[in-house]
Amino acid sequence: MSQPNTYSFKNVLLETGFEYDQQEVIRTKTGLFCVEIENNKIKSVTPNNPNAKTIDAKGRLMLPAFRDMHIHIDKTLFGLPWKAVSQKRRTVKDMIAYEQKIIPELLKTSTARAEQLIAFIQSYGTHYVRTHFNIDPTSGLTSLEHLEKALENKKDSLGAELVAFPQHGVYYTQTAPLMKEAAKLKSVDFIGGLDPFNIDESIEKQMDFIVQLALDHHKGIDIHLHETGESGIKTIEFLINKALENPELQGKTFVSHAFALGHLSPAETEKIAEKLAAARVGIASSIPFRSTIMPIPALLKYGVKVLVGNDNVQDHWGTFGSGNMLQKANLAAELYGYSTEYHLSRMLKLATQDIVPLDDKGNQQWPKAGDTANMVLVDASCSAEAVSRVSPVQSLVHEGNIVF
């Protein structure tokens, strides 16, 4: 992708503050500006010059580009004919058996289809992903190798961090040796895990292995935990304790899904949220609209790092992932009753991983000179409208490169 080192946008709509009626935010103030890009950084934000010979943003709202922090780009059915989820496979072990049958065929075209999925999520403004990739005896390291090819082909328009994910268990199948190989690789950022009690029949055995692997190779941890009830909570508390014992893991340890948190009393939720925050252990969620409602507001209240992703866009596990991170923010706002101008604007951070144009008091904090040029232009008057209406993305810029 060939891009000029320096270019500018004119007629860029930016948020400048909140308008209040007594103490309630009733409107978001905006203005038109010029934004200059040099190399991969924002060089300047200046008063608008509608006559400048630059790229015309046409009054569209500029927002931080989106980040999908839980997705499986390596294992998609995207690019194949539509196929919904089967009712025949009800448990994780059912799915493992199914994957062992279909993975060899899927791997034949996985690089090309991964690139198709990347292009799809980019069309909705995503410029960065945390993608899990299968490590199991059926896939070996091939799933990773194919994913790396796709990411290399998209390196100018997408950033990524990778999680080695033992989808078939660490000990349920002979995956531990493969995990050790993957942990040595520079491209792997996180060590994953899966339902240690239900799949490997021991919380301690799987978690000890994962934690030690992360410590030995200076990686983060991001495990899938679908288990509810006692085993789910015990696994979360196990990781909390390990993070407290090993400060190197703090800020680098995450529990994906963590459905057990959705089955606690309010008092229990606040207690464990406080523990998660103290240990700097984060939660990654796809904001499920099912019987389990994740306590995202309580986690945010206590300062727990909350990541959001689509998880399954189109695969044999699920088909409700739209690929649209702005829609995820919209779903969260609807689910938790955030309908005011102020609260809708705060929900944008679920799509951008915490970067929002205005801070909680309405002070402008993005974009600023020196910020990396990761941005989208959307058809909306403000963040609140963009979240509420899931406004169309008209342009994406990744590290100064205009993707579209």
GINOR-V44285 format. One record per residue. N is the residue number from 1. SS is DSSP state (a for helix, b for strand, c for the rest). BURIAL is # if it has 9 or more other ideal C-beta (glycine too) atoms within 8 Angstrom, else .. D_CENTER is the distance of its C-alpha to the mean C-alpha in Angstrom with 1 decimal. Layout:
((N,SS,BURIAL,D_CENTER) (N,SS,BURIAL,D_CENTER))
//
This chain:
((1,c,.,24.6) (2,c,.,27.4) (3,c,.,26.8) (4,c,.,29.3) (5,c,.,28.9) (6,b,#,29.6) (7,b,#,29.2) (8,b,#,28.8) (9,b,#,27.7) (10,b,#,30.2) (11,b,#,30.1) (12,b,#,26.5) (13,b,#,25.9) (14,b,#,24.4) (15,b,#,24.2) (16,b,.,26.9) (17,b,#,27.2) (18,b,#,27.7) (19,b,#,31.0) (20,b,.,32.4) (21,b,.,35.0) (22,c,.,36.2) (23,c,.,33.0) (24,b,.,30.8) (25,b,#,28.5) (26,b,.,29.9) (27,b,.,28.6) (28,b,#,26.4) (29,b,#,28.6) (30,b,#,27.9) (31,b,.,29.8) (32,b,#,30.1) (33,b,#,29.6) (34,b,#,29.6) (35,b,#,26.8) (36,b,#,27.8) (37,b,#,25.7) (38,b,.,27.2) (39,c,.,25.7) (40,c,.,22.0) (41,b,#,22.6) (42,b,#,23.6) (43,b,.,27.3) (44,b,.,28.5) (45,b,#,28.0) (46,b,.,31.5) (47,b,.,33.5) (48,c,#,33.3) (49,c,.,35.9) (50,c,.,36.1) (51,c,.,38.6) (52,c,.,36.7) (53,c,.,36.4) (54,c,#,32.7) (55,b,.,29.7) (56,b,.,30.1) (57,c,#,26.9) (58,c,.,29.3) (59,c,.,28.3) (60,c,#,24.7) (61,b,#,22.2) (62,b,#,20.2) (63,b,#,16.7) (64,b,#,14.0) (65,c,#,12.0) (66,b,#,8.5) (67,b,#,5.2) (68,b,#,3.0) (69,b,#,1.5) (70,b,#,4.5) (71,b,#,7.0) (72,c,#,10.7) (73,a,#,12.1) (74,a,#,15.2) (75,a,#,16.3) (76,c,#,16.4) (77,c,#,19.5) (78,c,#,18.5) (79,c,#,21.7) (80,c,.,24.0) (81,c,.,25.9) (82,c,.,24.3) (83,c,.,24.4) (84,c,.,23.4) (85,c,.,22.8) (86,c,.,26.1) (87,c,.,27.5) (88,c,.,29.3) (89,c,#,26.4) (90,c,.,25.7) (91,c,.,24.7) (92,a,#,22.3) (93,a,.,25.5) (94,a,#,26.5) (95,a,#,23.3) (96,a,#,23.9) (97,a,.,27.4) (98,a,#,26.3) (99,a,#,23.8) (100,a,#,26.7) (101,a,.,28.6) (102,a,#,26.3) (103,a,#,24.3) (104,a,.,27.3) (105,a,.,27.6) (106,a,#,23.9) (107,a,#,23.9) (108,c,.,26.7) (109,c,.,24.5) (110,a,#,21.0) (111,a,#,20.7) (112,a,#,21.8) (113,a,#,19.7) (114,a,#,16.5) (115,a,#,17.6) (116,a,#,18.2) (117,a,#,14.8) (118,a,#,13.4) (119,a,.,16.1) (120,a,#,15.2) (121,a,#,11.6) (122,a,#,13.2) (123,c,#,15.8) (124,c,#,13.5) (125,c,#,12.6) (126,b,#,9.4) (127,b,#,10.5) (128,b,#,8.0) (129,b,#,5.9) (130,b,#,5.9) (131,b,#,8.3) (132,b,#,10.8) (133,b,#,14.4) (134,b,#,17.5) (135,c,#,20.1) (136,b,#,23.1) (137,c,#,26.8) (138,c,#,26.5) (139,c,#,23.8) (140,b,.,25.1) (141,c,#,23.3) (142,a,.,23.5) (143,a,#,20.1) (144,a,#,18.8) (145,a,.,21.6) (146,a,#,20.8) (147,a,#,17.1) (148,a,#,18.3) (149,a,#,20.8) (150,a,#,18.4) (151,a,#,16.2) (152,a,.,19.5) (153,a,.,20.7) (154,c,#,17.7) (155,c,.,17.7) (156,c,.,19.0) (157,c,#,16.4) (158,c,#,13.0) (159,b,.,11.8) (160,b,#,10.2) (161,b,#,10.2) (162,b,#,11.7) (163,b,#,12.2) (164,b,#,15.7) (165,b,#,15.6) (166,c,#,19.1) (167,c,#,18.6) (168,c,#,22.4) (169,c,#,22.8) (170,c,#,24.1) (171,c,#,27.7) (172,c,#,27.8) (173,c,#,27.9) (174,c,.,28.9) (175,c,#,25.5) (176,a,#,26.2) (177,a,.,28.0) (178,a,#,25.3) (179,a,#,22.7) (180,a,#,25.2) (181,a,#,25.4) (182,a,#,21.7) (183,a,#,21.4) (184,c,.,24.0) (185,c,.,22.1) (186,c,.,20.9) (187,c,.,17.9) (188,b,#,16.4) (189,b,.,14.4) (190,b,#,13.8) (191,b,#,16.2) (192,c,#,15.2) (193,c,#,17.4) (194,b,#,18.2) (195,c,#,20.3) (196,a,#,22.9) (197,a,#,25.7) (198,a,#,25.5) (199,a,#,25.0) (200,a,#,26.7) (201,c,.,28.9) (202,c,#,28.4) (203,a,#,25.7) (204,a,.,27.5) (205,a,#,28.1) (206,a,#,24.6) (207,a,#,23.0) (208,a,.,25.7) (209,a,#,25.2) (210,a,#,21.4) (211,a,#,22.0) (212,a,.,25.0) (213,a,#,23.3) (214,a,#,20.6) (215,a,#,23.4) (216,a,.,25.6) (217,a,#,23.3) (218,c,.,21.4) (219,c,#,18.0) (220,b,#,15.2) (221,b,#,14.7) (222,b,#,12.0) (223,b,#,14.0) (224,b,#,13.9) (225,b,#,16.2) (226,c,#,17.5) (227,c,#,20.9) (228,c,#,22.3) (229,a,.,25.4) (230,a,.,27.0) (231,a,#,25.3) (232,a,#,21.8) (233,a,#,22.8) (234,a,#,24.8) (235,a,#,21.9) (236,a,#,19.8) (237,a,#,22.9) (238,a,#,23.6) (239,a,#,20.5) (240,a,#,21.2) (241,a,#,24.7) (242,a,#,23.8) (243,a,#,21.6) (244,a,#,24.6) (245,a,.,26.9) (246,c,#,24.9) (247,a,.,23.6) (248,a,.,22.1) (249,a,#,19.3) (250,c,#,18.6) (251,c,.,15.4) (252,c,#,14.3) (253,b,#,14.4) (254,b,#,11.8) (255,b,#,12.7) (256,b,#,10.4) (257,b,#,12.0) (258,c,#,15.0) (259,a,#,17.0) (260,a,#,20.1) (261,a,#,19.0) (262,a,#,19.6) (263,a,.,23.2) (264,c,#,24.5) (265,c,.,27.0) (266,a,.,26.1) (267,a,.,27.9) (268,a,.,26.3) (269,a,#,22.8) (270,a,#,23.7) (271,a,.,25.3) (272,a,#,22.4) (273,a,#,20.0) (274,a,#,22.5) (275,a,#,22.5) (276,a,#,18.8) (277,a,#,19.0) (278,a,.,22.1) (279,a,#,20.8) (280,c,#,17.5) (281,b,#,15.6) (282,b,#,12.1) (283,b,#,10.7) (284,b,#,7.4) (285,b,#,8.3) (286,c,#,8.4) (287,c,#,11.2) (288,c,#,14.0) (289,c,.,17.2) (290,c,.,19.5) (291,c,.,22.0) (292,c,#,19.6) (293,c,.,18.3) (294,c,#,15.9) (295,c,#,17.4) (296,a,#,14.5) (297,a,.,17.3) (298,a,#,19.2) (299,a,#,16.4) (300,a,#,15.8) (301,a,.,19.6) (302,c,#,20.1) (303,c,.,17.5) (304,c,#,15.1) (305,c,#,11.8) (306,b,#,9.3) (307,b,#,5.5) (308,b,#,4.5) (309,c,#,3.8) (310,c,#,7.2) (311,b,#,8.4) (312,c,#,11.8) (313,c,#,12.7) (314,c,#,16.2) (315,c,#,17.5) (316,c,#,20.0) (317,c,.,17.8) (318,c,.,16.7) (319,c,#,16.9) (320,c,.,15.4) (321,c,#,12.0) (322,c,.,13.1) (323,c,#,10.7) (324,c,#,10.8) (325,a,#,8.2) (326,a,#,11.5) (327,a,#,12.7) (328,a,#,10.1) (329,a,#,11.5) (330,a,#,14.8) (331,a,#,14.7) (332,a,#,13.9) (333,a,#,16.8) (334,a,.,19.0) (335,a,#,18.4) (336,a,.,19.2) (337,c,.,21.9) (338,c,#,20.6) (339,c,.,22.9) (340,c,.,24.5) (341,a,#,24.0) (342,a,#,22.8) (343,a,#,20.3) (344,a,#,18.9) (345,a,#,18.4) (346,a,#,16.6) (347,a,#,14.0) (348,c,#,12.9) (349,a,#,11.1) (350,a,#,8.4) (351,a,#,7.7) (352,a,#,8.6) (353,c,#,7.5) (354,c,.,11.1) (355,c,.,13.1) (356,c,#,15.6) (357,c,#,19.0) (358,b,#,21.1) (359,c,.,21.1) (360,c,.,22.1) (361,c,.,25.7) (362,c,.,25.3) (363,c,.,25.7) (364,b,#,24.3) (365,c,.,21.9) (366,c,#,20.1) (367,c,#,21.1) (368,c,.,23.5) (369,c,.,25.5) (370,c,.,23.9) (371,c,#,20.3) (372,b,.,18.5) (373,c,#,18.8) (374,c,#,15.3) (375,b,#,16.0) (376,b,#,16.5) (377,b,#,19.7) (378,b,#,19.7) (379,c,.,22.8) (380,c,#,22.7) (381,c,.,24.9) (382,c,#,22.4) (383,a,#,18.9) (384,a,#,20.2) (385,a,#,21.5) (386,a,#,18.5) (387,a,#,16.5) (388,a,#,19.6) (389,a,.,20.5) (390,c,#,17.2) (391,c,#,19.1) (392,c,.,19.3) (393,b,#,17.8) (394,b,.,20.9) (395,b,#,19.8) (396,b,#,17.0) (397,b,#,17.8) (398,b,#,16.0) (399,c,#,17.8) (400,c,#,20.9) (401,b,#,20.9) (402,b,.,21.3) (403,c,#,19.4) (404,c,.,21.2))
//
